[in-house]
Amino acid sequence: MSTQTDIEAAVFRRLLQHLDEHKEVQNIDLMILADFCRNCLAKWYGAAAAEYGEVVDYEQAREIIYGMPYKEWKEKFQLPATDQQLAAMQARKKSD
């Protein structure tokens, strides 16, 4: 493994830790601001695994990203989207 790959892996782990420490940041907030969310990271993880010949299904990838089964995370931490969040998401979709 190269130093660059080691650094990138460390940064990815730090990103996951940061997201875990800020569960108040909802996926819809991430989508509005950055056009990606935790679920996107899980999809990218699964796709990257496939490129290396590994099978990591979506639910497995989400458990890696969320640090627990997605259903559990959703029950504990996901709040209903507010009208303001939904409007901002619609505005973002229209601007794409």
Phi, psi and omega in degrees: 000140181275162177301319179299316178296319177299317180295314180299319178296319179296320179295318178299314178299321179293321176300314178298319178297316180298314178297322179295324179284347182233058179296342178293341176279110183281157178302322180297324176297315178297318180297318180297314186278322190233358179061031170204161178213187180300322179295323176298315178302320179296318178296317179296322179298311179299319179295318179295319178300317180298324178298335179260012177079014179259149177254112174231106182286170186302316181294322176297316180296319179296323178296323177294314183290315183278342182078011179189167176303139184304317181304317179295314179301314181300315180296322184277325194235339183278127178261156175297142178295139178278164176300322179296317178296316179297319178295318179295323178293318177297318179297322179295316180299322181291330183277347180287000000 
